[in-house]
Amino acid sequence: PGRWANTFGTSTSNEMGNDVVLAPDGDYVMAGTTDSGTAGGTDGWITRVTPTAKTKWSKKFGGKNNESVQGLVALPGGGYIFVGSKAISTTTTKLWVMRLDDTGAKKDEAEHTYSVNVESSGFAVTLGPGGDPLITGYTRATSGQRETMYALRLKASNLKTKVWDQDIGGASATRGARGSAVVVVNNTMVIAGSLAEKAGLGATTDGWIVGRDLVKGGHVHSAPLGTA
């Protein structure tokens, strides 16, 4: 269709696109965040546009607190699953996952966090065996700790059901990690993200690749990428 650039949103609000997938008919479906006309804070935002940048539909999802959509995957039978974060209260944020149909209407949703952690967020999603969503992001046990990488597999038939979940990296006041991209390679969930070994002045962050077993989420391999 040629090259083009376009903006989506309003002149009096803030929108951000975080992910995009290709629909079967060649449309683009973008996931992100908006503060336009929300009940409070930010909402998750999904917009479908044609190959010539004409908006087909635009949907907001959220409530009175802050919500954000970070990752999106197209489903083989039509529709989409997105992941992000949803503030349940002023002190608790959960990983948020929702299934949409082709028109952007909600079909089902769920919120997840690792154990009793106060904060979890999803950054990326792909599909595993049986169409199960494989999600990565981060989780945080307390406000005094840094985040640790979070990975989980949900049931395709019920997004409220975990097959397994794992925190990866062992967070502390100085050590932190998060996952930001995920693919399936040779029956392994491969996560790309970041690993920080210390905080404060002089702190550095390395890229990190982690492999997890698809059946139970167990360790397959990990490798920091960067310089000392």
Solvent accessible surface area in square Angstrom, and as a share of the most:
residue,aa,sasa,rsa
1,P,125,0.78
2,G,59,0.57
3,R,245,0.90
4,W,101,0.36
5,A,101,0.78
6,N,79,0.40
7,T,125,0.73
8,F,45,0.19
9,G,52,0.50
10,T,75,0.44
11,S,117,0.76
12,T,132,0.77
13,S,24,0.16
14,N,109,0.56
15,E,47,0.21
16,M,125,0.56
17,G,44,0.42
18,N,49,0.25
19,D,51,0.26
20,V,85,0.49
21,V,29,0.16
22,L,114,0.57
23,A,3,0.02
24,P,123,0.78
25,D,86,0.45
26,G,22,0.21
27,D,4,0.02
28,Y,70,0.27
29,V,0,0.00
30,M,43,0.19
31,A,0,0.00
32,G,0,0.00
33,T,21,0.12
34,T,2,0.01
35,D,51,0.26
36,S,31,0.20
37,G,73,0.70
38,T,33,0.19
39,A,83,0.64
40,G,23,0.22
41,G,42,0.40
42,T,41,0.24
43,D,10,0.05
44,G,0,0.00
45,W,16,0.06
46,I,0,0.00
47,T,2,0.01
48,R,20,0.07
49,V,8,0.04
50,T,27,0.16
51,P,42,0.27
52,T,84,0.49
53,A,9,0.07
54,K,135,0.57
55,T,76,0.44
56,K,109,0.46
57,W,39,0.14
58,S,57,0.37
59,K,66,0.28
60,K,92,0.39
61,F,23,0.10
62,G,44,0.43
63,G,29,0.28
64,K,157,0.67
65,N,40,0.21
66,N,87,0.44
67,E,3,0.01
68,S,20,0.13
69,V,0,0.00
70,Q,52,0.23
71,G,1,0.01
72,L,7,0.03
73,V,22,0.12
74,A,33,0.25
75,L,29,0.15
76,P,125,0.79
77,G,84,0.81
78,G,27,0.26
79,G,2,0.02
80,Y,1,0.00
81,I,1,0.00
82,F,0,0.00
83,V,0,0.00
84,G,0,0.00
85,S,19,0.12
86,K,43,0.18
87,A,17,0.13
88,I,79,0.40
89,S,48,0.31
90,T,138,0.80
91,T,108,0.63
92,T,35,0.20
93,T,36,0.21
94,K,59,0.25
95,L,0,0.00
96,W,3,0.01
97,V,0,0.00
98,M,5,0.02
99,R,35,0.13
100,L,0,0.00
101,D,46,0.24
102,D,67,0.35
103,T,81,0.47
104,G,0,0.00
105,A,44,0.34
106,K,107,0.46
107,K,129,0.55
108,D,41,0.21
109,E,38,0.17
110,A,5,0.04
111,E,61,0.27
112,H,13,0.06
113,T,20,0.12
114,Y,55,0.21
115,S,79,0.51
116,V,137,0.79
117,N,17,0.09
118,V,54,0.31
119,E,40,0.18
120,S,0,0.00
121,S,6,0.04
122,G,0,0.00
123,F,43,0.18
124,A,13,0.10
125,V,13,0.08
126,T,27,0.16
127,L,40,0.20
128,G,14,0.14
129,P,62,0.39
130,G,77,0.74
131,G,27,0.26
132,D,9,0.05
133,P,0,0.00
134,L,0,0.00
135,I,0,0.00
136,T,0,0.00
137,G,0,0.00
138,Y,22,0.08
139,T,0,0.00
140,R,47,0.17
141,A,38,0.30
142,T,71,0.41
143,S,112,0.72
144,G,60,0.58
145,Q,60,0.27
146,R,63,0.23
147,E,24,0.11
148,T,7,0.04
149,M,0,0.00
150,Y,0,0.00
151,A,0,0.00
152,L,0,0.00
153,R,30,0.11
154,L,0,0.00
155,K,82,0.35
156,A,25,0.19
157,S,97,0.62
158,N,70,0.36
159,L,1,0.00
160,K,136,0.57
161,T,58,0.34
162,K,72,0.31
163,V,57,0.33
164,W,20,0.07
165,D,30,0.16
166,Q,52,0.23
167,D,56,0.29
168,I,13,0.07
169,G,21,0.20
170,G,50,0.48
171,A,23,0.18
172,S,42,0.27
173,A,72,0.55
174,T,66,0.38
175,R,68,0.25
176,G,3,0.02
177,A,2,0.01
178,R,72,0.26
179,G,0,0.00
180,S,61,0.39
181,A,48,0.37
182,V,15,0.08
183,V,82,0.47
184,V,58,0.33
185,V,73,0.42
186,N,137,0.70
187,N,122,0.63
188,T,19,0.11
189,M,0,0.00
190,V,27,0.16
191,I,0,0.00
192,A,41,0.32
193,G,14,0.14
194,S,32,0.21
195,L,14,0.07
196,A,5,0.04
197,E,99,0.44
198,K,107,0.46
199,A,47,0.36
200,G,61,0.58
201,L,189,0.94
202,G,54,0.52
203,A,43,0.33
204,T,87,0.50
205,T,82,0.48
206,D,36,0.19
207,G,32,0.31
208,W,17,0.06
209,I,62,0.32
210,V,1,0.00
211,G,0,0.00
212,R,20,0.07
213,D,49,0.25
214,L,8,0.04
215,V,102,0.59
216,K,151,0.64
217,G,0,0.00
218,G,29,0.28
219,H,119,0.53
220,V,70,0.40
221,H,78,0.35
222,S,51,0.33
223,A,44,0.34
224,P,83,0.52
225,L,94,0.47
226,G,61,0.58
227,T,118,0.69
228,A,149,1.15
